[in-house]
Amino acid sequence: MDGQSFGEGTPVGSGPLKWQYSGTPWAGARYDRCKNTVTLYYGGYKAPAWYQVRWSLSPQQTLDTYNTQGAGARHKTMVASHADNTTSYTLQVRACSGTLCTRWSPLIILSYYP
């Protein structure tokens, strides 16, 4: 199951489909039921110093922001969390260099019911 942007941004690529605004990195997410994992995908910049990734999990309302070094495409895979059969992940990303960052990518929402 893949994340959606619900009308925000421009679709980019496939496997999973990702979205971006003009001047932002792209972002996407996928739930793999067989492996019970969620993978966050982001990239699209050739030379940022880092990507800043912001993701959350609800209904627990956890929010995590981390910086990742390097250019090109990146991904983070984690064991999927299940809560009352109504779990949703959100994802946004921006590219940074020095003290300057792009605006945030479109909000990606991945809802699944394991």
C-alpha positions as protocol buffer text, in pm:
chain_id: "A"
residue {
  index: 1
  type: MET
  ca { x: 0 y: 0 z: 0 }
}
residue {
  index: 2
  type: ASP
  ca { x: 140 y: 342 z: -98 }
}
residue {
  index: 3
  type: GLY
  ca { x: 105 y: 685 z: 61 }
}
residue {
  index: 4
  type: GLN
  ca { x: -101 y: 962 z: -100 }
}
residue {
  index: 5
  type: SER
  ca { x: -74 y: 1340 z: -117 }
}
residue {
  index: 6
  type: PHE
  ca { x: -447 y: 1395 z: -173 }
}
residue {
  index: 7
  type: GLY
  ca { x: -419 y: 1653 z: -452 }
}
residue {
  index: 8
  type: GLU
  ca { x: -105 y: 1829 z: -332 }
}
residue {
  index: 9
  type: GLY
  ca { x: 208 y: 1853 z: -546 }
}
residue {
  index: 10
  type: THR
  ca { x: 316 y: 1685 z: -868 }
}
residue {
  index: 11
  type: PRO
  ca { x: 348 y: 1305 z: -900 }
}
residue {
  index: 12
  type: VAL
  ca { x: 704 y: 1178 z: -955 }
}
residue {
  index: 13
  type: GLY
  ca { x: 821 y: 829 z: -1055 }
}
residue {
  index: 14
  type: SER
  ca { x: 679 y: 503 z: -931 }
}
residue {
  index: 15
  type: GLY
  ca { x: 744 y: 219 z: -689 }
}
residue {
  index: 16
  type: PRO
  ca { x: 602 y: 397 z: -486 }
}
residue {
  index: 17
  type: LEU
  ca { x: 458 y: 708 z: -646 }
}
residue {
  index: 18
  type: LYS
  ca { x: 615 y: 1016 z: -487 }
}
residue {
  index: 19
  type: TRP
  ca { x: 513 y: 1383 z: -488 }
}
residue {
  index: 20
  type: GLN
  ca { x: 692 y: 1718 z: -489 }
}
residue {
  index: 21
  type: TYR
  ca { x: 628 y: 2090 z: -520 }
}
residue {
  index: 22
  type: SER
  ca { x: 841 y: 2298 z: -756 }
}
residue {
  index: 23
  type: GLY
  ca { x: 1167 y: 2361 z: -571 }
}
residue {
  index: 24
  type: THR
  ca { x: 1126 y: 2086 z: -311 }
}
residue {
  index: 25
  type: PRO
  ca { x: 1253 y: 1728 z: -284 }
}
residue {
  index: 26
  type: TRP
  ca { x: 1006 y: 1447 z: -355 }
}
residue {
  index: 27
  type: ALA
  ca { x: 859 y: 1225 z: -85 }
}
residue {
  index: 28
  type: GLY
  ca { x: 668 y: 896 z: -78 }
}
residue {
  index: 29
  type: ALA
  ca { x: 583 y: 609 z: 157 }
}
residue {
  index: 30
  type: ARG
  ca { x: 495 y: 239 z: 128 }
}
residue {
  index: 31
  type: TYR
  ca { x: 359 y: -25 z: 365 }
}
residue {
  index: 32
  type: ASP
  ca { x: 471 y: -382 z: 296 }
}
residue {
  index: 33
  type: ARG
  ca { x: 223 y: -623 z: 457 }
}
residue {
  index: 34
  type: CYS
  ca { x: 442 y: -931 z: 396 }
}
residue {
  index: 35
  type: LYS
  ca { x: 744 y: -780 z: 577 }
}
residue {
  index: 36
  type: ASN
  ca { x: 532 y: -566 z: 814 }
}
residue {
  index: 37
  type: THR
  ca { x: 744 y: -260 z: 734 }
}
residue {
  index: 38
  type: VAL
  ca { x: 688 y: 103 z: 641 }
}
residue {
  index: 39
  type: THR
  ca { x: 946 y: 266 z: 414 }
}
residue {
  index: 40
  type: LEU
  ca { x: 977 y: 643 z: 378 }
}
residue {
  index: 41
  type: TYR
  ca { x: 1127 y: 754 z: 44 }
}
residue {
  index: 42
  type: TYR
  ca { x: 1274 y: 1097 z: -32 }
}
residue {
  index: 43
  type: GLY
  ca { x: 1521 y: 1263 z: -265 }
}
residue {
  index: 44
  type: GLY
  ca { x: 1549 y: 1457 z: -585 }
}
residue {
  index: 45
  type: TYR
  ca { x: 1837 y: 1693 z: -508 }
}
residue {
  index: 46
  type: LYS
  ca { x: 2184 y: 1632 z: -651 }
}
residue {
  index: 47
  type: ALA
  ca { x: 2388 y: 1813 z: -388 }
}
residue {
  index: 48
  type: PRO
  ca { x: 2213 y: 1909 z: -65 }
}
residue {
  index: 49
  type: ALA
  ca { x: 2427 y: 1898 z: 247 }
}
residue {
  index: 50
  type: TRP
  ca { x: 2142 y: 1704 z: 406 }
}
residue {
  index: 51
  type: TYR
  ca { x: 1773 y: 1625 z: 394 }
}
residue {
  index: 52
  type: GLN
  ca { x: 1557 y: 1711 z: 690 }
}
residue {
  index: 53
  type: VAL
  ca { x: 1284 y: 1450 z: 728 }
}
residue {
  index: 54
  type: ARG
  ca { x: 974 y: 1500 z: 942 }
}
residue {
  index: 55
  type: TRP
  ca { x: 740 y: 1206 z: 999 }
}
residue {
  index: 56
  type: SER
  ca { x: 468 y: 1125 z: 1244 }
}
residue {
  index: 57
  type: LEU
  ca { x: 263 y: 826 z: 1353 }
}
residue {
  index: 58
  type: SER
  ca { x: -96 y: 853 z: 1471 }
}
residue {
  index: 59
  type: PRO
  ca { x: -305 y: 791 z: 1672 }
}
residue {
  index: 60
  type: GLN
  ca { x: -4 y: 786 z: 1908 }
}
residue {
  index: 61
  type: GLN
  ca { x: 78 y: 1140 z: 1790 }
}
residue {
  index: 62
  type: THR
  ca { x: 452 y: 1074 z: 1783 }
}
residue {
  index: 63
  type: LEU
  ca { x: 657 y: 1319 z: 1575 }
}
residue {
  index: 64
  type: ASP
  ca { x: 1017 y: 1264 z: 1468 }
}
residue {
  index: 65
  type: THR
  ca { x: 1252 y: 1490 z: 1274 }
}
residue {
  index: 66
  type: TYR
  ca { x: 1595 y: 1377 z: 1164 }
}
residue {
  index: 67
  type: ASN
  ca { x: 1869 y: 1496 z: 933 }
}
residue {
  index: 68
  type: THR
  ca { x: 2030 y: 1262 z: 682 }
}
residue {
  index: 69
  type: GLN
  ca { x: 2352 y: 1333 z: 494 }
}
residue {
  index: 70
  type: GLY
  ca { x: 2407 y: 1298 z: 123 }
}
residue {
  index: 71
  type: ALA
  ca { x: 2247 y: 1367 z: -211 }
}
residue {
  index: 72
  type: GLY
  ca { x: 2023 y: 1165 z: -440 }
}
residue {
  index: 73
  type: ALA
  ca { x: 1752 y: 922 z: -331 }
}
residue {
  index: 74
  type: ARG
  ca { x: 1719 y: 800 z: 26 }
}
residue {
  index: 75
  type: HIS
  ca { x: 1488 y: 578 z: 225 }
}
residue {
  index: 76
  type: LYS
  ca { x: 1423 y: 475 z: 585 }
}
residue {
  index: 77
  type: THR
  ca { x: 1258 y: 140 z: 662 }
}
residue {
  index: 78
  type: MET
  ca { x: 1106 y: 58 z: 1000 }
}
residue {
  index: 79
  type: VAL
  ca { x: 882 y: -206 z: 1153 }
}
residue {
  index: 80
  type: ALA
  ca { x: 521 y: -96 z: 1110 }
}
residue {
  index: 81
  type: SER
  ca { x: 337 y: 11 z: 1422 }
}
residue {
  index: 82
  type: HIS
  ca { x: -21 y: -101 z: 1477 }
}
residue {
  index: 83
  type: ALA
  ca { x: -268 y: 79 z: 1696 }
}
residue {
  index: 84
  type: ASP
  ca { x: -637 y: -8 z: 1713 }
}
residue {
  index: 85
  type: ASN
  ca { x: -645 y: -93 z: 1341 }
}
residue {
  index: 86
  type: THR
  ca { x: -627 y: 277 z: 1247 }
}
residue {
  index: 87
  type: THR
  ca { x: -263 y: 363 z: 1195 }
}
residue {
  index: 88
  type: SER
  ca { x: -145 y: 653 z: 977 }
}
residue {
  index: 89
  type: TYR
  ca { x: 201 y: 781 z: 896 }
}
residue {
  index: 90
  type: THR
  ca { x: 273 y: 1129 z: 760 }
}
residue {
  index: 91
  type: LEU
  ca { x: 592 y: 1239 z: 588 }
}
residue {
  index: 92
  type: GLN
  ca { x: 746 y: 1566 z: 469 }
}
residue {
  index: 93
  type: VAL
  ca { x: 1103 y: 1642 z: 362 }
}
residue {
  index: 94
  type: ARG
  ca { x: 1317 y: 1941 z: 266 }
}
residue {
  index: 95
  type: ALA
  ca { x: 1672 y: 1979 z: 135 }
}
residue {
  index: 96
  type: CYS
  ca { x: 1923 y: 2193 z: 325 }
}
residue {
  index: 97
  type: SER
  ca { x: 2267 y: 2336 z: 261 }
}
residue {
  index: 98
  type: GLY
  ca { x: 2440 y: 2554 z: 519 }
}
residue {
  index: 99
  type: THR
  ca { x: 2162 y: 2744 z: 694 }
}
residue {
  index: 100
  type: LEU
  ca { x: 1930 y: 2751 z: 390 }
}
residue {
  index: 101
  type: CYS
  ca { x: 1653 y: 2496 z: 333 }
}
residue {
  index: 102
  type: THR
  ca { x: 1386 y: 2448 z: 69 }
}
residue {
  index: 103
  type: ARG
  ca { x: 1025 y: 2461 z: 176 }
}
residue {
  index: 104
  type: TRP
  ca { x: 870 y: 2133 z: 290 }
}
residue {
  index: 105
  type: SER
  ca { x: 751 y: 1879 z: 32 }
}
residue {
  index: 106
  type: PRO
  ca { x: 381 y: 1796 z: 8 }
}
residue {
  index: 107
  type: LEU
  ca { x: 242 y: 1609 z: 308 }
}
residue {
  index: 108
  type: ILE
  ca { x: 230 y: 1235 z: 233 }
}
residue {
  index: 109
  type: ILE
  ca { x: -26 y: 1030 z: 425 }
}
residue {
  index: 110
  type: LEU
  ca { x: 1 y: 653 z: 450 }
}
residue {
  index: 111
  type: SER
  ca { x: -300 y: 497 z: 620 }
}
residue {
  index: 112
  type: TYR
  ca { x: -332 y: 121 z: 650 }
}
residue {
  index: 113
  type: TYR
  ca { x: -537 y: -129 z: 840 }
}
residue {
  index: 114
  type: PRO
  ca { x: -329 y: -444 z: 904 }
}
